[in-house]
Amino acid sequence: MKRLGPAALVVALLAYPFVDKALGLHTVHAVSDGMIYMLLALGLNIVVGYAGLLDLGYAAFFAIGAYAMGLLNSPVLGSPLYGHAWSFWVCIWVAAAVSALLGLVIGAPTLRVRGDYLAIITLGFGEIIPVAIRNLGDVTIEIGGWRPIERLNLTGGENGVNPVGRPHLPGVPFETDPMPWYFLILIIGAASVWAMSRLRDSRLGRAWMAIREDETAADCTGVNPISTKLLAFALGASFSGFAGSVYAAKLQAITPGAFEFQVSIMLLCMVVLGGAGSLRGVVLGAMLITIFDRVILSQTTFLVRAIGRTTGVSALTAVDLTLWRWFFFGLGLVLVMLLRPQGLAGRRVRPVAGGDADDETAVPEPSAPPRLEAVPEWLRTRAAGVDASAAALDVRGLTKSFGGVVALNQVDLTVPRGAIIGLIGPNGAGKTTFFNVVTGLVRPDAGRITFAGGSLVGLRPNAIVARGIARTFQSIRLFAHMSVLDNVLVGEHCRLESSVAGAVVRPPSVVAEEQRARERARSLLAFVGLADKEEDLARNLPYGDQRRLEIARALATEPRLLLLDEPTAGMNPRETEALTELIGLLRRELTLSILLIEHDMEVVMGISDRISVLDYGTRIAEGTPAEIQRHARVIEAYLGTGYEAEAAGQSGPR
Amino acid sequence: MLELADVHAYYGNIRALRGLSLSVERGEIVTLIGANGAGKTTTLRTILGLVRPRRGHVSFNGQRLDSLGTDRIVRLGIAQSPEGRHIFPRMTVLENLELGAFARPDRDGIAPDLERVFSLFPRLRERIAQKGGTLSGGEQQMLAISRALMARPGLLLLDEPSMGLSPILVDTIFRIIEDINRQGTTILLVEQNARMALRVAHRGYVIQTGRVVMHDTAAALWRSDLVRKTYLGEK
């Protein structure tokens, strides 16, 4: 049954134009046009659905693809550029390349912005392109009385480019028959869907989604947000380059009016209606909107007029529903957002595991303490291969202030290899800022940070992860709408090598790498006790499991130094104990260095070799746990006198 | 004062509460103890109307809450300091606190309460003009609690108030909880630090997989084997 569905689809797609011809329906032209828009929507889905970058000007890339074809493959325009029409088969690749290049150009200034700002920039870009095309149809440059360029027609202006050359293939009648066009577009479309689905399930696809979910966390997990976002823009644009060039050649004429803002919005409607991020959904959304636009509106208009004529209601005979298309699009979008915001084929949020365990009233399964043999073998091997003397963090004179507030003031700190160092201090003392500076999220004003012999100052977070420093966040930052397994796989990102081409073609080396990555991720999940939850969405995990998943994700980057920001916050004593054992195990078995921010004194005092204490950004004490517990300033600023009482004996309730 | 009877609540099709019943009397501190995912936070969200019970009912001073909007429930005198803080990141500390008092009928009481909050957390006074989002995690926690106190509620719901706070502040927080309780605020407390919670509470409920498996006075719970083993971390 499962195989039957796709096979039936292929047969239907291949048989359709012949059936159409036999029945004399003459719909192949319209269907082919619809498929071009579908291809555009799929390209937009890479930007919006996968990478989460809201693009309101995507039609600009459609225009660029169409004009690349039009200008290179048109015999009529007067400028020297158009003397020799190039072959369609060359132009289509040039168009894709030009679109991708312009994808990079528009992508570059938007790298620092997200959300609303990004949308506004793309909106501007979408407006600029059609206007530029209109105005470049009549260029005159006048310097004094001298006119080096007079009435140069670069783009055909308002009238557009007409005619555009058709593809030539011996024996194939592109001139007279819509059927070759149908198959050409079908082949391009099928190849695109195939490539996109492979991209989605690749190292790059996971990186896009990680960026969409939480850019900062992705950066700190080893994903370079700059190149990842640029790739989304470039690849997304290249598909519209294909679509635009086929569109131009098929229509035989292009005008700037075909690439207005409405087109961008219609494409966005297709993506959102079907379900951003879902290939099947976007295809479905594009089909629905195209059919509605091209078939249902006009047919209903006929029907209403016919009813008007038979019943003699003259108001009905004059109705033209096609003028209402934007009204219906808008209405449809509002309804989808209200009733099914994830889109028609969007992913449903799956229930958490154990949802139907009905009768258990016994003690809940305490999270299993980590076992020695559960330490993933590959992590051990990796750990063994590291130069023992080099891996250590050394921070000297680190200073950072925000506005007038000094968050870090001349802080020194050393984490030797295989040591657990506690970092404690009152709330707001600068502990998390220290982590942020070491991991590259915040640039220090002054000071030195060296790790394994090299300086870290000025490096991007993802480069610091690649050097071997991983972290967790105080307020857990997982990729909420990705599976537990994918979260860990993103952690492996910086240790994998597959390229864009490799992700699509999947040579044996990439297949093997992906296989190995999954095995490693699963062994890590087993290690932290999440083996049976790999398919759950991260957001559906209970709090304690989310903390463990974050540690697994950090370990997947193969760190030599692990920065843990309040790992036991929100855990009950049993869970805290299990996690403490796990941290100890990491150090013992993998000689991992660990820097630990933690307010649970039992944990900090229990496993730290040495402790540093920050207060108002300044290190006020450093020493062994026993020394710190007795340190007068630490007791005054941080521990309080109650701590001693509690440590001395556990008094009961009042 | 507060009563939950046979409450069933769902997230999508996940059963979070399976017939949970509990009551809180005026003037009490009642604590909910349970593992992660047991349903403690869901219980608080159900009281506030953020989650709708599919079965059972919630009432406050005899009035049914389960059909009211959250803003109405807050006006009845229930305030919450949510887990994970949820402060307003682009507003200043002062604005956050003033918003806490948004639903109060007695405008005159706001200034003294502001003063009281600042004396409880001097750190917040130092940061008064800073944006909430630029505070450290622990400072945001102080702000969330203070914002709830500014509502001067009859019933205060505290979700993990000690999370992310330094040991000295954990002591302070629990002292504050006892103080405001003595001044007449009833408190429902969710806390992973069961040891501290049982020390200040009068009564407690142990919650497992969405229902109450044990309830008793805090002292009795402290002595119970189940609680000692599972939630106090004793071997």
HADDOCK unambig.tbl for C-alpha pairs under 7 A between the chains (distance, minus, plus):
assign (segid A and resid 351 and name CA) (segid B and resid 13 and name CA) 6.39 0.50 0.50
assign (segid A and resid 351 and name CA) (segid B and resid 14 and name CA) 5.49 0.50 0.50
assign (segid A and resid 352 and name CA) (segid B and resid 14 and name CA) 6.75 0.50 0.50
assign (segid A and resid 355 and name CA) (segid B and resid 14 and name CA) 5.80 0.50 0.50
assign (segid A and resid 355 and name CA) (segid B and resid 15 and name CA) 6.28 0.50 0.50
assign (segid A and resid 361 and name CA) (segid B and resid 208 and name CA) 6.89 0.50 0.50
assign (segid A and resid 361 and name CA) (segid B and resid 213 and name CA) 6.93 0.50 0.50
assign (segid A and resid 426 and name CA) (segid B and resid 166 and name CA) 5.50 0.50 0.50
assign (segid A and resid 427 and name CA) (segid B and resid 136 and name CA) 6.74 0.50 0.50
assign (segid A and resid 427 and name CA) (segid B and resid 138 and name CA) 4.93 0.50 0.50
assign (segid A and resid 427 and name CA) (segid B and resid 139 and name CA) 6.06 0.50 0.50
assign (segid A and resid 427 and name CA) (segid B and resid 165 and name CA) 6.38 0.50 0.50
assign (segid A and resid 427 and name CA) (segid B and resid 166 and name CA) 6.20 0.50 0.50
assign (segid A and resid 428 and name CA) (segid B and resid 136 and name CA) 5.01 0.50 0.50
assign (segid A and resid 428 and name CA) (segid B and resid 138 and name CA) 6.71 0.50 0.50
assign (segid A and resid 428 and name CA) (segid B and resid 139 and name CA) 6.34 0.50 0.50
assign (segid A and resid 542 and name CA) (segid B and resid 36 and name CA) 6.05 0.50 0.50
assign (segid A and resid 542 and name CA) (segid B and resid 37 and name CA) 5.08 0.50 0.50
assign (segid A and resid 543 and name CA) (segid B and resid 36 and name CA) 6.02 0.50 0.50
assign (segid A and resid 544 and name CA) (segid B and resid 36 and name CA) 6.12 0.50 0.50
assign (segid A and resid 569 and name CA) (segid B and resid 163 and name CA) 5.83 0.50 0.50
assign (segid A and resid 569 and name CA) (segid B and resid 164 and name CA) 6.11 0.50 0.50
assign (segid A and resid 570 and name CA) (segid B and resid 163 and name CA) 6.05 0.50 0.50
assign (segid A and resid 570 and name CA) (segid B and resid 192 and name CA) 6.01 0.50 0.50
assign (segid A and resid 571 and name CA) (segid B and resid 192 and name CA) 6.09 0.50 0.50
assign (segid A and resid 572 and name CA) (segid B and resid 35 and name CA) 6.55 0.50 0.50
assign (segid A and resid 572 and name CA) (segid B and resid 192 and name CA) 4.91 0.50 0.50
assign (segid A and resid 572 and name CA) (segid B and resid 193 and name CA) 6.60 0.50 0.50
assign (segid A and resid 572 and name CA) (segid B and resid 231 and name CA) 6.28 0.50 0.50
assign (segid A and resid 573 and name CA) (segid B and resid 231 and name CA) 6.06 0.50 0.50
assign (segid A and resid 573 and name CA) (segid B and resid 232 and name CA) 5.89 0.50 0.50
assign (segid A and resid 573 and name CA) (segid B and resid 233 and name CA) 4.78 0.50 0.50
assign (segid A and resid 574 and name CA) (segid B and resid 230 and name CA) 6.55 0.50 0.50
assign (segid A and resid 574 and name CA) (segid B and resid 231 and name CA) 6.64 0.50 0.50
assign (segid A and resid 574 and name CA) (segid B and resid 233 and name CA) 5.08 0.50 0.50
assign (segid A and resid 599 and name CA) (segid B and resid 164 and name CA) 6.59 0.50 0.50
assign (segid A and resid 599 and name CA) (segid B and resid 165 and name CA) 6.65 0.50 0.50
assign (segid A and resid 599 and name CA) (segid B and resid 166 and name CA) 5.45 0.50 0.50
assign (segid A and resid 599 and name CA) (segid B and resid 167 and name CA) 6.44 0.50 0.50
assign (segid A and resid 638 and name CA) (segid B and resid 166 and name CA) 6.31 0.50 0.50
assign (segid A and resid 638 and name CA) (segid B and resid 167 and name CA) 6.42 0.50 0.50
assign (segid A and resid 638 and name CA) (segid B and resid 168 and name CA) 5.43 0.50 0.50
assign (segid A and resid 639 and name CA) (segid B and resid 167 and name CA) 5.23 0.50 0.50
assign (segid A and resid 639 and name CA) (segid B and resid 168 and name CA) 5.02 0.50 0.50
assign (segid A and resid 640 and name CA) (segid B and resid 167 and name CA) 6.75 0.50 0.50
assign (segid A and resid 640 and name CA) (segid B and resid 168 and name CA) 4.49 0.50 0.50
assign (segid A and resid 642 and name CA) (segid B and resid 171 and name CA) 6.70 0.50 0.50
assign (segid A and resid 643 and name CA) (segid B and resid 167 and name CA) 6.88 0.50 0.50
assign (segid A and resid 652 and name CA) (segid B and resid 199 and name CA) 6.36 0.50 0.50
assign (segid A and resid 653 and name CA) (segid B and resid 198 and name CA) 5.99 0.50 0.50
assign (segid A and resid 653 and name CA) (segid B and resid 199 and name CA) 3.77 0.50 0.50
assign (segid A and resid 653 and name CA) (segid B and resid 200 and name CA) 6.65 0.50 0.50
assign (segid A and resid 653 and name CA) (segid B and resid 218 and name CA) 6.89 0.50 0.50
assign (segid A and resid 653 and name CA) (segid B and resid 219 and name CA) 5.83 0.50 0.50
assign (segid A and resid 654 and name CA) (segid B and resid 199 and name CA) 6.01 0.50 0.50
